[in-house]
Amino acid sequence: MLAACSKSEGPVRASSGSEPAPAKAAEGTISIQGAGATFPYPLYSKWVAVYQKEHPRVEVNYQSIGSGGGIKQILEKTVDFGASDAPMNDGEMAKAQGKILHVPMTLGAVVLAYNLPDVAGLKLTPETVAGIYLGEIKTWNDPKIAADNPDLKLPGDAISVAYRSDGSGTTAVFTDYLAAVSPAWKEKVGAGKSVKFPVGMGAKGNEGVAGQVKTTPGSIGYIELAYAKQTGLSFATLKNAAGKFVEPSLESISAAGAGFVASMPDDMRKNIVNPSGDAAYPISAFTYILVYAEMPDGEKSKALVDFLWWALHDGQKVGADLNYAALPPEVVTKAEAALKSITVGGKSVL
């Protein structure tokens, strides 16, 4: 059996808790444990379901606990792989019990989901997004929002802000973006997997923020596109670095990734931040699998690397249905090289 591990029902709901539960593998199966980002959980669940049909002896158990949890678990070696939307920083890398590789798996988008039943097609600029999350823009009919939405009838309701309460790669991507577009945000709040938000209420996981927005009229929250789509939430069109209002879509996410390829470092530890290009969606992100370059178990390591190799190739084909964009070919080549460098006892796994 191959399964994504979740204590909750539904295709996009992450399991709770900070410790991956040990899987009870049937005799003869290879059990692989992973934990981390909620951002790619819908896609990883799909990959697991598809892969099991061809490889019934391999069981992949993935707990969606947030990027911070995934980094913590891979550093402690309590999982076979971690997952994070935010690349590990130098301080985190220094704590590792060996070299950790960042293998990009897919491209997604962080969207601003909102709950205004009578408002469709909301447009937001970088300045208004920062203003809302700084607590400076307090109502939906604020002149700064109204100026970019002259055709919409905006209510005078107070804006209820939602954010992630857990260590989150989605938060790292979102705050990295805000720090890039707003000097005030950079100075007062900064960027990272956990920051002190000036206003709002926290919720755990992408699914938690999505649920909070869905049940709170007048609210806004940042979540991965797949969660917005699957929960039926409205989301804003954002103004990008080229001054164009762009909707999050497979095309605009791919445009963001393609524009970033030239500046991607060899270790691939870098966020896509407000990329150039008329068609680029401004808050796009790679999400990473974190694995040790030297692994201890030959059979399990081979099974894990084979699964990741499949995900980089055949797995890319199923992402579109869940609103994840395929990796650019140049990034796939870099990811292949990372997987080929994994060893057991100094010998290549592949």
Protein Blocks (a to p, Z undefined) as FASTA:
>chain_A
ZZdddfbecjkbccedjbdcdddddehiacdddeddfklmmmmmmmmmmmmmmmmmbccd
dddebjklmmmmmmnopafbdcdfbdcdfklmmmpgcjdddddfbdcddddddddfkbgh
iacdfklmmmmmnopambfklfklmmmmmmbccdfbdcdddddfbdcfklmmmmmmmmmm
mmklmmmnopcjbdcdfbdcddehjklmmmmmmmmghiacdddfklmmmnopacdddddf
kopacdddfklmmmmmmmmmmmpcfkopacdehiahjklcfbdcdddddddfbdfblklm
mmmmmmmmmmmmmmmmmmmmnopacddfklmmmmmmmmmmpceehiafZZ
